[in-house]
């Protein structure tokens, strides 16, 4: 399931808030901090993959539109 850019941003903001509010007092808190950091990294990766997929889709649609235009132009002559 892919998440929207807006959902990714919201989740990252929530993680940032929790990390800033977390006061490490024992090993469990340290583990939670590590989990939050790992989660943040995964979201960043997902965000970058999502952007690259969007860009690839835009490039494909542009090239498809260009092909249509070329076909229309060549069919006129």
N, CA, C and O atoms as a GROMACS GRO file, in nm:
protein
  308
    1UNK      N    1   0.084  -0.118   0.000
    1UNK     CA    2   0.000   0.000   0.000
    1UNK      C    3   0.088   0.124   0.000
    1UNK      O    4   0.173   0.140   0.088
    2UNK      N    5   0.070   0.209  -0.097
    2UNK     CA    6   0.149   0.332  -0.106
    2UNK      C    7   0.080   0.443  -0.028
    2UNK      O    8  -0.042   0.454  -0.027
    3UNK      N    9   0.162   0.524   0.036
    3UNK     CA   10   0.110   0.638   0.110
    3UNK      C   11   0.125   0.764   0.027
    3UNK      O   12   0.220   0.777  -0.050
    4UNK      N   13   0.033   0.855   0.044
    4UNK     CA   14   0.043   0.982  -0.027
    4UNK      C   15   0.154   1.067   0.034
    4UNK      O   16   0.199   1.042   0.146
    5UNK      N   17   0.197   1.166  -0.041
    5UNK     CA   18   0.302   1.256   0.008
    5UNK      C   19   0.256   1.325   0.136
    5UNK      O   20   0.334   1.343   0.229
    6UNK      N   21   0.129   1.363   0.140
    6UNK     CA   22   0.075   1.431   0.258
    6UNK      C   23   0.079   1.339   0.380
    6UNK      O   24   0.116   1.382   0.489
    7UNK      N   25   0.042   1.214   0.363
    7UNK     CA   26   0.046   1.118   0.474
    7UNK      C   27   0.188   1.096   0.522
    7UNK      O   28   0.211   1.086   0.643
    8UNK      N   29   0.282   1.087   0.430
    8UNK     CA   30   0.422   1.069   0.468
    8UNK      C   31   0.472   1.189   0.549
    8UNK      O   32   0.542   1.172   0.649
    9UNK      N   33   0.435   1.308   0.506
    9UNK     CA   34   0.476   1.429   0.578
    9UNK      C   35   0.417   1.432   0.719
    9UNK      O   36   0.487   1.465   0.815
   10UNK      N   37   0.291   1.397   0.731
   10UNK     CA   38   0.225   1.397   0.862
   10UNK      C   39   0.292   1.296   0.955
   10UNK      O   40   0.320   1.327   1.071
   11UNK      N   41   0.317   1.176   0.904
   11UNK     CA   42   0.382   1.074   0.986
   11UNK      C   43   0.522   1.117   1.030
   11UNK      O   44   0.562   1.094   1.145
   12UNK      N   45   0.595   1.179   0.940
   12UNK     CA   46   0.729   1.225   0.976
   12UNK      C   47   0.722   1.335   1.082
   12UNK      O   48   0.804   1.338   1.174
   13UNK      N   49   0.625   1.425   1.070
   13UNK     CA   50   0.608   1.529   1.171
   13UNK      C   51   0.575   1.469   1.307
   13UNK      O   52   0.627   1.512   1.410
   14UNK      N   53   0.488   1.369   1.307
   14UNK     CA   54   0.451   1.304   1.433
   14UNK      C   55   0.572   1.236   1.498
   14UNK      O   56   0.590   1.241   1.620
   15UNK      N   57   0.653   1.172   1.416
   15UNK     CA   58   0.773   1.106   1.469
   15UNK      C   59   0.868   1.210   1.526
   15UNK      O   60   0.925   1.190   1.634
   16UNK      N   61   0.886   1.321   1.454
   16UNK     CA   62   0.975   1.427   1.502
   16UNK      C   63   0.928   1.481   1.637
   16UNK      O   64   1.008   1.506   1.727
   17UNK      N   65   0.797   1.500   1.651
   17UNK     CA   66   0.742   1.550   1.778
   17UNK      C   67   0.766   1.452   1.892
   17UNK      O   68   0.801   1.491   2.003
   18UNK      N   69   0.745   1.324   1.863
   18UNK     CA   70   0.763   1.224   1.966
   18UNK      C   71   0.910   1.213   2.006
   18UNK      O   72   0.941   1.199   2.125
   19UNK      N   73   1.000   1.219   1.909
   19UNK     CA   74   1.143   1.212   1.938
   19UNK      C   75   1.185   1.331   2.024
   19UNK      O   76   1.261   1.316   2.120
   20UNK      N   77   1.134   1.450   1.991
   20UNK     CA   78   1.173   1.568   2.068
   20UNK      C   79   1.115   1.566   2.210
   20UNK      O   80   1.173   1.623   2.302
   21UNK      N   81   1.001   1.501   2.228
   21UNK     CA   82   0.939   1.494   2.360
   21UNK      C   83   0.992   1.379   2.445
   21UNK      O   84   0.974   1.377   2.566
   22UNK      N   85   1.057   1.283   2.382
   22UNK     CA   86   1.104   1.163   2.452
   22UNK      C   87   1.220   1.196   2.547
   22UNK      O   88   1.318   1.258   2.507
   23UNK      N   89   1.205   1.154   2.669
   23UNK     CA   90   1.312   1.171   2.768
   23UNK      C   91   1.366   1.032   2.799
   23UNK      O   92   1.297   0.947   2.855
   24UNK      N   93   1.490   1.012   2.763
   24UNK     CA   94   1.550   0.879   2.779
   24UNK      C   95   1.594   0.861   2.923
   24UNK      O   96   1.679   0.934   2.975
   25UNK      N   97   1.533   0.762   2.988
   25UNK     CA   98   1.564   0.734   3.127
   25UNK      C   99   1.611   0.590   3.147
   25UNK      O  100   1.675   0.559   3.248
   26UNK      N  101   1.579   0.504   3.053
   26UNK     CA  102   1.621   0.365   3.066
   26UNK      C  103   1.638   0.302   2.927
   26UNK      O  104   1.626   0.369   2.825
   27UNK      N  105   1.668   0.173   2.926
   27UNK     CA  106   1.694   0.103   2.800
   27UNK      C  107   1.572   0.099   2.710
   27UNK      O  108   1.583   0.108   2.588
   28UNK      N  109   1.454   0.086   2.771
   28UNK     CA  110   1.332   0.083   2.692
   28UNK      C  111   1.313   0.214   2.615
   28UNK      O  112   1.272   0.213   2.498
   29UNK      N  113   1.342   0.324   2.680
   29UNK     CA  114   1.332   0.453   2.611
   29UNK      C  115   1.434   0.464   2.498
   29UNK      O  116   1.404   0.518   2.392
   30UNK      N  117   1.553   0.412   2.522
   30UNK     CA  118   1.656   0.413   2.418
   30UNK      C  119   1.614   0.326   2.299
   30UNK      O  120   1.637   0.362   2.184
   31UNK      N  121   1.553   0.212   2.327
   31UNK     CA  122   1.504   0.125   2.220
   31UNK      C  123   1.394   0.195   2.140
   31UNK      O  124   1.392   0.189   2.017
   32UNK      N  125   1.305   0.261   2.211
   32UNK     CA  126   1.197   0.333   2.143
   32UNK      C  127   1.254   0.444   2.054
   32UNK      O  128   1.206   0.464   1.943
   33UNK      N  129   1.355   0.514   2.102
   33UNK     CA  130   1.418   0.617   2.022
   33UNK      C  131   1.480   0.558   1.895
   33UNK      O  132   1.467   0.615   1.787
   34UNK      N  133   1.546   0.445   1.908
   34UNK     CA  134   1.604   0.378   1.791
   34UNK      C  135   1.497   0.334   1.693
   34UNK      O  136   1.515   0.346   1.572
   35UNK      N  137   1.385   0.282   1.744
   35UNK     CA  138   1.275   0.242   1.657
   35UNK      C  139   1.218   0.362   1.583
   35UNK      O  140   1.187   0.353   1.464
   36UNK      N  141   1.204   0.473   1.653
   36UNK     CA  142   1.151   0.593   1.589
   36UNK      C  143   1.246   0.644   1.481
   36UNK      O  144   1.202   0.688   1.374
   37UNK      N  145   1.375   0.639   1.508
   37UNK     CA  146   1.473   0.682   1.408
   37UNK      C  147   1.469   0.592   1.285
   37UNK      O  148   1.476   0.640   1.171
   38UNK      N  149   1.457   0.461   1.309
   38UNK     CA  150   1.449   0.367   1.197
   38UNK      C  151   1.322   0.391   1.116
   38UNK      O  152   1.324   0.388   0.993
   39UNK      N  153   1.213   0.414   1.184
   39UNK     CA  154   1.086   0.441   1.118
   39UNK      C  155   1.097   0.568   1.034
   39UNK      O  156   1.047   0.573   0.921
   40UNK      N  157   1.161   0.669   1.087
   40UNK     CA  158   1.180   0.794   1.014
   40UNK      C  159   1.262   0.770   0.887
   40UNK      O  160   1.229   0.823   0.780
   41UNK      N  161   1.367   0.690   0.898
   41UNK     CA  162   1.448   0.658   0.780
   41UNK      C  163   1.367   0.584   0.674
   41UNK      O  164   1.380   0.611   0.555
   42UNK      N  165   1.283   0.492   0.718
   42UNK     CA  166   1.200   0.417   0.623
   42UNK      C  167   1.101   0.510   0.554
   42UNK      O  168   1.076   0.496   0.434
   43UNK      N  169   1.045   0.604   0.629
   43UNK     CA  170   0.953   0.699   0.568
   43UNK      C  171   1.024   0.790   0.468
   43UNK      O  172   0.969   0.823   0.363
   44UNK      N  173   1.146   0.830   0.500
   44UNK     CA  174   1.224   0.911   0.407
   44UNK      C  175   1.252   0.835   0.278
   44UNK      O  176   1.244   0.891   0.169
   45UNK      N  177   1.285   0.707   0.292
   45UNK     CA  178   1.307   0.624   0.173
   45UNK      C  179   1.179   0.611   0.091
   45UNK      O  180   1.182   0.623  -0.031
   46UNK      N  181   1.070   0.588   0.159
   46UNK     CA  182   0.940   0.576   0.091
   46UNK      C  183   0.907   0.706   0.019
   46UNK      O  184   0.855   0.705  -0.092
   47UNK      N  185   0.936   0.816   0.085
   47UNK     CA  186   0.908   0.947   0.026
   47UNK      C  187   0.991   0.968  -0.100
   47UNK      O  188   0.940   1.017  -0.201
   48UNK      N  189   1.118   0.931  -0.095
   48UNK     CA  190   1.204   0.948  -0.212
   48UNK      C  191   1.163   0.853  -0.324
   48UNK      O  192   1.169   0.890  -0.442
   49UNK      N  193   1.121   0.732  -0.290
   49UNK     CA  194   1.074   0.637  -0.392
   49UNK      C  195   0.944   0.686  -0.454
   49UNK      O  196   0.923   0.676  -0.575
   50UNK      N  197   0.859   0.741  -0.370
   50UNK     CA  198   0.731   0.792  -0.417
   50UNK      C  199   0.752   0.907  -0.514
   50UNK      O  200   0.685   0.916  -0.617
   51UNK      N  201   0.845   0.996  -0.482
   51UNK     CA  202   0.874   1.108  -0.571
   51UNK      C  203   0.932   1.060  -0.703
   51UNK      O  204   0.897   1.111  -0.809
   52UNK      N  205   1.022   0.962  -0.696
   52UNK     CA  206   1.082   0.914  -0.820
   52UNK      C  207   0.978   0.843  -0.907
   52UNK      O  208   0.982   0.855  -1.029
   53UNK      N  209   0.885   0.770  -0.845
   53UNK     CA  210   0.778   0.706  -0.922
   53UNK      C  211   0.690   0.810  -0.988
   53UNK      O  212   0.649   0.793  -1.103
   54UNK      N  213   0.661   0.918  -0.917
   54UNK     CA  214   0.579   1.024  -0.972
   54UNK      C  215   0.649   1.089  -1.090
   54UNK      O  216   0.586   1.116  -1.193
   55UNK      N  217   0.777   1.114  -1.075
   55UNK     CA  218   0.853   1.176  -1.183
   55UNK      C  219   0.860   1.084  -1.305
   55UNK      O  220   0.848   1.129  -1.418
   56UNK      N  221   0.881   0.954  -1.281
   56UNK     CA  222   0.886   0.859  -1.391
   56UNK      C  223   0.752   0.855  -1.463
   56UNK      O  224   0.746   0.850  -1.586
   57UNK      N  225   0.644   0.858  -1.386
   57UNK     CA  226   0.511   0.859  -1.446
   57UNK      C  227   0.488   0.984  -1.530
   57UNK      O  228   0.430   0.977  -1.638
   58UNK      N  229   0.535   1.097  -1.480
   58UNK     CA  230   0.522   1.221  -1.556
   58UNK      C  231   0.604   1.215  -1.684
   58UNK      O  232   0.559   1.260  -1.790
   59UNK      N  233   0.723   1.159  -1.674
   59UNK     CA  234   0.807   1.149  -1.793
   59UNK      C  235   0.744   1.054  -1.895
   59UNK      O  236   0.747   1.082  -2.015
   60UNK      N  237   0.689   0.946  -1.848
   60UNK     CA  238   0.624   0.851  -1.939
   60UNK      C  239   0.504   0.916  -2.008
   60UNK      O  240   0.486   0.901  -2.129
   61UNK      N  241   0.422   0.986  -1.931
   61UNK     CA  242   0.304   1.049  -1.990
   61UNK      C  243   0.345   1.156  -2.089
   61UNK      O  244   0.280   1.174  -2.192
   62UNK      N  245   0.451   1.229  -2.059
   62UNK     CA  246   0.498   1.331  -2.151
   62UNK      C  247   0.546   1.266  -2.281
   62UNK      O  248   0.512   1.313  -2.390
   63UNK      N  249   0.623   1.160  -2.270
   63UNK     CA  250   0.672   1.095  -2.391
   63UNK      C  251   0.556   1.034  -2.469
   63UNK      O  252   0.558   1.033  -2.592
   64UNK      N  253   0.456   0.983  -2.400
   64UNK     CA  254   0.339   0.928  -2.467
   64UNK      C  255   0.267   1.038  -2.544
   64UNK      O  256   0.226   1.019  -2.658
   65UNK      N  257   0.251   1.154  -2.480
   65UNK     CA  258   0.186   1.267  -2.546
   65UNK      C  259   0.267   1.313  -2.667
   65UNK      O  260   0.210   1.348  -2.770
   66UNK      N  261   0.398   1.313  -2.653
   66UNK     CA  262   0.482   1.351  -2.765
   66UNK      C  263   0.464   1.253  -2.882
   66UNK      O  264   0.459   1.295  -2.998
   67UNK      N  265   0.454   1.124  -2.850
   67UNK     CA  266   0.433   1.024  -2.955
   67UNK      C  267   0.300   1.049  -3.027
   67UNK      O  268   0.292   1.037  -3.149
   68UNK      N  269   0.197   1.082  -2.949
   68UNK     CA  270   0.068   1.110  -3.010
   68UNK      C  271   0.077   1.230  -3.103
   68UNK      O  272   0.023   1.228  -3.214
   69UNK      N  273   0.145   1.333  -3.059
   69UNK     CA  274   0.160   1.453  -3.141
   69UNK      C  275   0.237   1.421  -3.269
   69UNK      O  276   0.201   1.468  -3.377
   70UNK      N  277   0.341   1.341  -3.257
   70UNK     CA  278   0.420   1.304  -3.374
   70UNK      C  279   0.335   1.224  -3.472
   70UNK      O  280   0.343   1.244  -3.593
   71UNK      N  281   0.252   1.132  -3.419
   71UNK     CA  282   0.166   1.054  -3.505
   71UNK      C  283   0.067   1.144  -3.579
   71UNK      O  284   0.042   1.126  -3.698
   72UNK      N  285   0.011   1.240  -3.506
   72UNK     CA  286  -0.086   1.332  -3.567
   72UNK      C  287  -0.020   1.415  -3.678
   72UNK      O  288  -0.076   1.435  -3.785
   73UNK      N  289   0.101   1.462  -3.647
   73UNK     CA  290   0.172   1.544  -3.745
   73UNK      C  291   0.210   1.462  -3.868
   73UNK      O  292   0.193   1.507  -3.981
   74UNK      N  293   0.261   1.342  -3.846
   74UNK     CA  294   0.302   1.258  -3.959
   74UNK      C  295   0.182   1.210  -4.041
   74UNK      O  296   0.194   1.188  -4.161
   75UNK      N  297   0.068   1.194  -3.977
   75UNK     CA  298  -0.050   1.148  -4.051
   75UNK      C  299  -0.107   1.260  -4.139
   75UNK      O  300  -0.182   1.231  -4.232
   76UNK      N  301  -0.074   1.382  -4.110
   76UNK     CA  302  -0.122   1.496  -4.190
   76UNK      C  303  -0.050   1.501  -4.325
   76UNK      O  304  -0.104   1.552  -4.423
   77UNK      N  305   0.070   1.449  -4.328
   77UNK     CA  306   0.150   1.462  -4.451
   77UNK      C  307   0.151   1.337  -4.528
   77UNK      O  308   0.213   1.330  -4.634
   0.00000   0.00000   0.00000
